[in-house]
Each structure stands twice: as structure tokens, then as C-alpha cells.
Amino acid sequence: MSFVADVLFPYASSCLERYLEQHQDEAEIKSLLQGVEMAWKEDVHPEAIALLEAQGQDSPIGIKAVAQYLKQLIARDIKLTELKDLQGRIWRSGYASGEIVAPLFHDVAEALNRWHDAGLTLAVYSSGSVPAQQLLYGHCQAGDFRPLFQHWFDTKTGIKQAKESYLMIAKSMGTAPSDVLFISDALQELEAADAAGMKTLFSDREGNPARDAGRFARISDYSGLNPGDGF
């Protein structure tokens, strides 16, 4: 969480305006900008309304203003799909230049390799876009872990607090929900996965903003988590 909050988000925020200026003529970026403007005009948050009114009703919305709105969304922790896409593109350049290297908890690299070697199907489900997920796992201090994962899911599958999202994930993976173990640090996500029939564990790590596991079993180290465990 600290890597996301203290490294990735600030990096993307600091590069937003420059990145948009450099790529605004590209078709994909134009489409993303249109999506951001539409979301902005429908945003009823007082800060969004005030920022839009400051632009003037008849004035075109420029790159600087869009960047300001996107930074506002980051500060409000709003997971707009277009913002996630743009953040992923900016992070890609940061990873490629070596400015960003993703950390892993000490037990994770060994566990991922062990689970993969044991024949488990590994998947990621994150509010961050699939490209952003792949960038993170592809540029870890312990190496490139992308080949270990068979499936990648983001909010295009559905919101993480909805039972239906987890049913869709199981279907996409070609397995029954009861054969899936979902690990998360968010109670609402675990509730939704549990409602879908998945096995669940609460991830309790130093630095996480919420550490209340509720009714769910917790885990803070993957070293002892093996295939066939009853969870």
C-alpha cells in the first residue's frame, strides 16, 4: 500500500500534465480525454463543480484543466477507468526508465514460484488496470513475475465489492468459485467473494490502512500457505 500511495500515485500525478501535452494528438489519448471530460461534467462533487465553473461555460477545456481534475480524482481516491488507463501509461514509462521498481514482501516471491510449480492457476484482480498490474509484476526487485500468472482482472470485469464480479472471474478462469482462494485486505471485497462461493483470506500486512479482518481468517505471511490447505 505504501508503494502505491507514496510512489506510484505521486509519480503519475506529477507527470500527468506533461504526459497529456506530449500525447494529446494520439487517437487513444483523445478518446481517454473525451471520457474524462464527460465524467467531469457529470461529477456532482463540489470540488469538481467549482473547478469546471472556473473554466467558463463557453471556454474549451484545456490539458492543464483536465490534469487538475484528474489530480483531484486521485486525491479523492476516485477510480475512474480513464484515469487508471492514463496512470498505467505513465507508470509504463517510469518502469521502462528504471525510475520505478516494485517491492514485494519478503515471502511473496518464493510463494508465487512455489504455487506456480505446484500447478496452481494464479490470477490478479485489482482496481488498477491490467496493464498497470503487469507493469508492477514485471518490474519487481526480485525479477519478472508475469509468466507465473494466467489471468488478469480489473474493474472492467466489475466492481470489487460486487458478488457478480467474482462469479464472472471464476467463469473466466473455467472453474467453480469454490475452487478459488481470494486474498484481499478489504472486507467488502471478501464479503463479495465469499457470497460468490469463493474461499477467502484477509491479508494483514504492515502499512495497510485497514487491519480489521472481521469474520475472515487472516494471513500475514505466505510461507506456510500450501495447495490443499483447508483455508
N, C-alpha and C positions, 0 to 999 in steps of 0.2 A: 504493500500500500504506500509506503514511504517513497518507493521508486516512482510510482505513478504520480503521486501528489507533489513530490519535491523535485523530480527530474523531468518526466515526460510532459506533464501538463504545462509547467513553466516554459519548457523548451518550445513546445508548439505555440503557446501564447506569444512568446517573444518573436517568433518567426512568421506569424500569420500574415501581417500586412505586407511584408516583403515578398512572401511566397505568392500571395494573391496578385500583387503587382506584376511579378515576373511571369505568371502563368494565366493571367486573366483572358487571354485571347484563345486559349485552348478549349476545344469543344466540351470536354468533360468538366473543366473548371467553370465554364459558363453555365452549364447545367446545374452544377452544385450551387453557384451563386444565385441562380434563379430560385432554387429550392429554399435557400437561406432567406431571401427576400420575402417569399411567400409566407414562410414560418414567422418571420418578424412582424409582418402586417397583421397576422392572426394572434400574435402574442399579447395577452392581456396583462402581463406583469407590469406594474407601474414604471419600473426602470426601462423596460423595452419601449413602452409608450412614450415616455419622456425623451428617450434617445431618438425615436422616429420623428417625433414632433419637432425636435431640434434641427432636423434635416430640411424641414419645409415641405409642405404638401406637393408642390409642383416641381421640386428640385429632384433630379435623378440621384439615386443612392450610390455613392462612390465607394471605392475599395476601402478607404480609411474608415468610413462609417460602418461598413459590413464587418470589418475587422474588430471594431469597437463592440458591435453587437455580439460577435462570436466570443470575444473575451468575457463579455457579460454572462453569456451562457455557461462558459467554463466556471466562472465564479459562482454561478447559481447551481452548478452541477446538473445542468440540463443535457441529456444525452440525445441531442438532435442528430439524426442519421448523417446529414450533410457535414456537420461539424466533425463527427467521428471519422468520416471519409477524409476530410482535409487534414485532420490530425495525423491519420495514418500516412498520408503522403509526405507530410513534413517530417515525421519520425523516420520514414524510409531514408530520406537524405541524411538525417543525423546519424543513423546506424551505419550507412554506407561510408560516411566520412570518418567514422570512429569516435565521433563526439558522444555517442550514446552506446553504452554496453549494459545489458540487462543482468542484474544479480539474481541468484537463486538461493533459497535457504540451503543449508549445508547437506540436508538429507534428500533433496529433491532429485538431483542428477542421478544418483545411484538408484533411487526408487523407480524413476521413469525407465531407465535402462533395464532394470530387473523385471518390471511389469511387462515391458515390450518383449523381452526374451522369453517370458513365461507364456506368451501368446495372447495376452490381454489386448483388447482393442481400446486405444486411448483417444480421447476427444477433448476439445476445449470448448467451453461455452462462456462467452464474455460479452459485456456491454460494449467493449472495444471492438472495432471492426475486425473481420477475419484477416485482412492484410496487416493490421496492427498487431494482432496476435502472432502471426507468422514472423513478423519482424522481431518481436520480443524473443520468441523461442529460437529464432535463427541467429541471434547475436548475443548469446549468453556468455558470461565469463568462463563457463565450463564447456562451451562449444555450441554446435548447431544441433538442436533437438527436434527440428521439424520432421525429419524422417520417422520419428517414433510415433507421430500422431496420424491417425487415419481419417479423422473428421474434425471440422472446424465450424463452430456455430456462433452467430452474433444476433443482434436484435432483429435482423431480417427474418429470423426463424420465429420470433415472437418475443414479447417482454419476459424478463426473467422471473417475474412474480406470478406468471400465469401457468396453471396446470397444463393447458393445451400445448405450451411451448415444449414441455418435457415429453409429452406424448408424441409430438412431431419429431423430436430428436431421436427417440427410441425407434420410431418408424424409419427415419432416415438411416439409422445405423443397422436396420434389419434385425432387430432383436426385441424381446419383450422388456417393458420397463423394469420388471422385477430382476432382470439380469444386469441392470445398470447401477453402478455406485456413483452417486453425485456428491462431490465435496465442495462446500462453499462456506464463506464467512458471513453470509446474510441469511437471517432467519426466514424472511419471506420467500426467498428462493428455495430453501429447504422445505418449507411448508408446501410449496407448489410441486416440487419434485416428489415429495412424499405422497401427495394427493394423486399424482400420476402413477404411483406404484413403484417408484424407484427406491433403492436403498440410499441412505444418506449419512453423511458425517459432517459435523461442524468443524471448520478449520479455525483453530485458535492459535494465532501467531502474534508474536511481539509486534507492536506497531499498528495492529488492526484497530479501527475506530470503535468497533462493537465486539465485545467478547462474551456476551450473554448467549449461551448455547440453547437456552430454553429447554425443550424436552428432548433435544437431539444429543446423541453421543458426540464427544469432541475428540479431535486429534490434533496434535501439535508437532508430530514427527512421523514421517512416512517409513522410517527404518523397519518398523515391526508390522507394517501393513502388507499382507500377502494374499495372493489369489486363493480363493476358497475360504477365507475368513468369514465368519458369520456376520460381521459388522454389527 
